[in-house]
Amino acid sequence: MYNYNNNYLWSYIFFNYLSKLGVKYAVVSPGSRNTPINCALEDISNIEKTVILDERQAGYFALGLAKSTNSPVLISTTSGTAVANLYPAIIEAYKSRIPLIICSADRSYEELFTESNQTINQNNLFANHINWFYQFPLPDLSSVGINTLKQIAENTLLQCFYKRKGPVHLNLPFRKPLEPSSYNIFFDSNLLNELLNILKLEESVNKDNFKNIMKKVQTNTGLKGKDLFMPVRVALTGKTHGPELPLIVDVFGKEECIRRILSVKNN
């Protein structure tokens, strides 16, 4: 079995999109809830990371880095009062038109307003001093979810750098488990190997072979309808109608597309 964590994959896809759009720097303040963000950033070599424990200091460091490089700088912070510690630097960035991408991790919706430790209302927390705010949904690795991530990444750069330079705030909720090694997505290795072998063939997948593979995908993943047939058909046949192939291949390439997305089963 190939095992993954949905919070990590969701974060990796999004931040990899930002990297492809030109984000080169990230300042990370480690915490528990932003573990998926930090681990994803660690695995994206095109983004240079600086780790600063204190969020207030991290905000000002990112502010100076963005100003000196004339480049958007991403800040990763955990949930609760940690997010609020960025506010002085955010005000400065807004007034000085300096591009910052604030990425605050948050608890899942059912944990909000329950008096849980380090839980506050982070929804548009910096409303008066940012260019744009986006409240992420919980991780959704469907084709629609991946398409949404690409749109969010593009709009993030538009709002913080190209339209009017300044800070934007992205709030990302995660349910436990948070660590990449805490698996909640599973891949059948036999199915994976068969799919990878098909992708290496030069000839098109024939009708009988395609139906057989589709049955195995359905049996091993539990996916049905468009969630199953559209992305797998596009990936296996190489036809580019529909949005799934360019979106997923942009992130992982064909083999990783199969490995990480198409034969997924969420428990």
C-alpha positions as CSV (number, residue, x, y, z in Angstrom):
1,M,0.0,0.0,0.0
2,Y,1.1,3.6,-0.7
3,N,-0.1,5.7,2.2
4,Y,-0.6,9.5,2.4
5,N,-2.2,12.2,4.6
6,N,-4.9,14.3,2.9
7,N,-3.9,17.5,4.7
8,Y,-0.4,17.2,3.5
9,L,-1.4,16.4,-0.1
10,W,-3.9,19.3,-0.2
11,S,-1.2,21.7,1.1
12,Y,1.5,20.3,-1.2
13,I,-0.7,20.8,-4.3
14,F,-1.6,24.4,-3.3
15,F,1.9,25.6,-2.4
16,N,3.4,23.9,-5.4
17,Y,1.0,25.9,-7.5
18,L,2.2,29.1,-5.7
19,S,5.8,28.1,-6.4
20,K,5.1,27.6,-10.1
21,L,3.5,31.1,-10.1
22,G,6.7,32.7,-8.7
23,V,6.6,32.5,-4.9
24,K,10.2,32.0,-3.8
25,Y,10.3,32.7,-0.1
26,A,8.4,31.5,3.0
27,V,8.8,32.3,6.7
28,V,7.6,29.5,8.9
29,S,6.6,29.8,12.6
30,P,6.1,26.1,13.6
31,G,3.1,25.0,15.5
32,S,0.8,22.0,15.7
33,R,-2.1,23.0,13.4
34,N,0.1,24.3,10.6
35,T,2.1,21.0,10.4
36,P,0.6,20.1,7.0
37,I,1.6,23.5,5.6
38,N,5.1,23.4,6.9
39,C,5.8,19.8,5.8
40,A,4.5,20.6,2.3
41,L,6.7,23.7,2.1
42,E,9.7,21.6,3.2
43,D,9.2,19.3,0.2
44,I,9.0,22.2,-2.3
45,S,12.6,23.0,-3.1
46,N,11.9,26.1,-5.2
47,I,10.7,27.9,-2.1
48,E,13.4,29.1,0.3
49,K,12.3,28.6,3.9
50,T,13.3,30.6,7.0
51,V,12.1,29.3,10.4
52,I,11.3,31.8,13.1
53,L,9.6,30.7,16.3
54,D,8.1,34.0,17.3
55,E,5.2,35.1,15.0
56,R,5.7,38.8,15.6
57,Q,9.3,38.6,14.6
58,A,8.5,36.3,11.7
59,G,6.0,39.0,10.4
60,Y,8.6,41.7,10.4
61,F,11.3,39.5,8.9
62,A,8.9,38.6,6.1
63,L,8.1,42.3,5.6
64,G,11.7,43.2,5.2
65,L,12.4,40.2,2.9
66,A,9.5,41.1,0.6
67,K,10.6,44.7,0.5
68,S,14.2,43.9,-0.3
69,T,13.4,41.3,-2.9
70,N,10.3,43.0,-4.4
71,S,8.8,39.5,-4.3
72,P,5.8,38.1,-2.4
73,V,6.7,36.3,0.8
74,L,4.6,33.6,2.4
75,I,4.1,33.4,6.2
76,S,2.9,30.1,7.8
77,T,1.5,30.3,11.3
78,T,-0.5,28.0,13.5
79,S,-4.0,28.8,14.8
80,G,-5.2,31.0,17.6
81,T,-3.4,34.0,19.0
82,A,-0.3,33.1,17.0
83,V,-2.1,34.5,13.9
84,A,-2.9,37.8,15.7
85,N,0.8,38.4,16.4
86,L,1.2,39.1,12.7
87,Y,-1.1,42.1,12.7
88,P,1.5,44.9,13.2
89,A,3.5,43.6,10.2
90,I,0.4,43.2,8.2
91,I,-0.7,46.8,8.8
92,E,2.8,48.0,7.8
93,A,2.6,45.9,4.6
94,Y,-0.8,47.2,3.8
95,K,0.2,50.9,4.2
96,S,3.5,50.4,2.4
97,R,2.1,48.1,-0.3
98,I,4.4,45.2,0.4
99,P,3.3,41.8,-0.8
100,L,2.8,39.2,1.9
101,I,0.8,35.9,1.8
102,I,-0.5,35.1,5.3
103,C,-1.3,31.4,5.6
104,S,-2.9,30.7,8.9
105,A,-3.8,27.1,9.8
106,D,-7.2,26.7,11.6
107,R,-9.2,24.1,13.3
108,S,-12.0,22.3,11.5
109,Y,-15.4,23.9,11.6
110,E,-16.9,21.7,14.3
111,E,-14.1,22.8,16.7
112,L,-14.8,26.5,16.3
113,F,-16.6,28.4,19.0
114,T,-16.2,25.5,21.5
115,E,-13.7,27.2,23.8
116,S,-10.9,24.9,22.6
117,N,-7.4,25.9,23.4
118,Q,-5.8,28.2,20.8
119,T,-9.0,28.6,18.9
120,I,-10.3,32.1,17.9
121,N,-12.5,33.3,15.0
122,Q,-9.9,33.7,12.3
123,N,-12.4,34.5,9.6
124,N,-11.2,37.7,7.9
125,L,-9.3,38.6,11.0
126,F,-7.3,41.4,9.3
127,A,-10.2,42.7,7.3
128,N,-9.3,46.4,7.4
129,H,-5.7,46.0,6.4
130,I,-5.5,43.3,3.6
131,N,-6.1,43.3,-0.1
132,W,-8.0,39.9,-0.1
133,F,-9.1,37.1,2.2
134,Y,-10.0,33.6,1.4
135,Q,-11.5,31.0,3.7
136,F,-10.4,27.5,2.5
137,P,-12.7,24.5,2.7
138,L,-11.5,21.4,4.3
139,P,-9.2,19.3,2.1
140,D,-11.0,18.0,-1.0
141,L,-8.9,16.0,-3.4
142,S,-11.5,15.7,-6.1
143,S,-11.0,17.2,-9.5
144,V,-13.2,20.1,-8.5
145,G,-11.2,20.7,-5.3
146,I,-7.9,20.6,-7.2
147,N,-9.3,23.1,-9.8
148,T,-10.3,25.4,-6.9
149,L,-6.7,25.3,-5.5
150,K,-5.3,26.5,-8.8
151,Q,-7.8,29.3,-9.0
152,I,-7.0,30.4,-5.4
153,A,-3.3,30.3,-6.1
154,E,-3.7,32.5,-9.2
155,N,-6.0,35.0,-7.4
156,T,-3.6,35.1,-4.5
157,L,-0.8,36.4,-6.7
158,L,-3.1,38.7,-8.5
159,Q,-4.4,40.3,-5.3
160,C,-1.1,40.6,-3.5
161,F,1.4,41.4,-6.2
162,Y,0.0,42.3,-9.7
163,K,-3.3,44.2,-9.0
164,R,-2.2,46.2,-5.9
165,K,0.8,45.1,-3.9
166,G,-0.1,44.3,-0.3
167,P,-0.9,41.5,2.1
168,V,-3.5,38.8,1.5
169,H,-4.8,36.3,4.1
170,L,-5.5,32.6,3.5
171,N,-7.1,30.6,6.3
172,L,-6.7,26.9,6.0
173,P,-8.6,24.5,8.3
174,F,-7.4,21.0,8.9
175,R,-8.8,18.0,10.8
176,K,-6.5,15.7,12.6
177,P,-4.4,13.7,11.9
178,L,-2.0,16.5,10.8
179,E,1.3,14.7,10.4
180,P,2.2,13.4,6.9
181,S,3.0,10.0,8.4
182,S,-0.5,9.8,9.9
183,Y,-2.1,8.1,7.0
184,N,-5.8,8.6,6.0
185,I,-5.4,8.0,2.3
186,F,-4.5,4.6,0.9
187,F,-3.3,3.4,-2.5
188,D,-3.4,-0.2,-3.7
189,S,0.1,-1.1,-4.9
190,N,-1.0,-3.7,-7.4
191,L,-3.5,-1.3,-9.0
192,L,-0.8,1.4,-9.0
193,N,1.7,-0.8,-10.8
194,E,-0.8,-1.8,-13.5
195,L,-1.8,1.8,-14.1
196,L,1.9,2.9,-14.3
197,N,2.6,0.1,-16.8
198,I,-0.3,1.3,-19.0
199,L,1.0,4.8,-19.0
200,K,4.3,3.6,-20.4
201,L,2.7,2.0,-23.4
202,E,2.9,4.0,-26.6
203,E,-0.3,2.6,-28.1
204,S,-3.7,3.8,-26.9
205,V,-5.6,1.9,-24.2
206,N,-8.0,-0.4,-25.9
207,K,-11.7,-0.6,-25.1
208,D,-11.6,-3.9,-23.2
209,N,-8.5,-3.0,-21.3
210,F,-9.9,0.3,-20.3
211,K,-13.1,-1.2,-18.9
212,N,-11.1,-3.8,-17.0
213,I,-8.9,-1.1,-15.4
214,M,-11.9,1.1,-14.6
215,K,-13.6,-1.8,-12.7
216,K,-10.4,-2.3,-10.7
217,V,-10.2,1.4,-9.9
218,Q,-13.7,1.4,-8.7
219,T,-13.3,-1.7,-6.6
220,N,-10.1,-0.4,-5.0
221,T,-11.0,3.2,-4.5
222,G,-14.7,3.3,-3.9
223,L,-14.9,6.2,-6.4
224,K,-18.0,6.4,-8.5
225,G,-19.5,8.5,-11.4
226,K,-17.6,11.5,-12.6
227,D,-15.2,11.4,-9.7
228,L,-14.0,8.0,-11.1
229,F,-14.5,8.0,-14.8
230,M,-13.5,11.5,-15.9
231,P,-10.0,11.8,-14.3
232,V,-9.0,8.2,-14.9
233,R,-10.2,8.2,-18.5
234,V,-8.4,11.4,-19.3
235,A,-5.2,10.2,-17.6
236,L,-5.2,6.8,-19.2
237,T,-6.2,7.8,-22.8
238,G,-4.2,11.0,-22.9
239,K,-7.2,12.9,-24.2
240,T,-7.2,16.5,-22.8
241,H,-11.0,17.2,-22.8
242,G,-12.1,18.1,-19.4
243,P,-10.0,19.9,-16.8
244,E,-8.5,17.0,-14.8
245,L,-5.4,16.1,-16.8
246,P,-3.7,19.5,-17.1
247,L,-4.5,20.4,-13.5
248,I,-3.2,17.2,-11.9
249,V,-0.2,16.8,-14.3
250,D,0.8,20.4,-13.6
251,V,1.5,19.3,-10.1
252,F,2.7,15.8,-10.1
253,G,3.3,14.6,-13.7
254,K,1.5,11.6,-15.1
255,E,3.0,8.9,-12.8
256,E,2.5,10.9,-9.6
257,C,-1.0,11.9,-10.9
258,I,-1.9,8.2,-10.7
259,R,0.1,7.6,-7.6
260,R,-1.4,10.4,-5.5
261,I,-4.7,11.3,-6.9
262,L,-6.6,8.9,-9.1
263,S,-6.6,5.8,-7.0
264,V,-7.4,7.5,-3.8
265,K,-9.7,6.2,-1.1
266,N,-10.6,8.5,1.8
267,N,-11.5,6.6,5.0
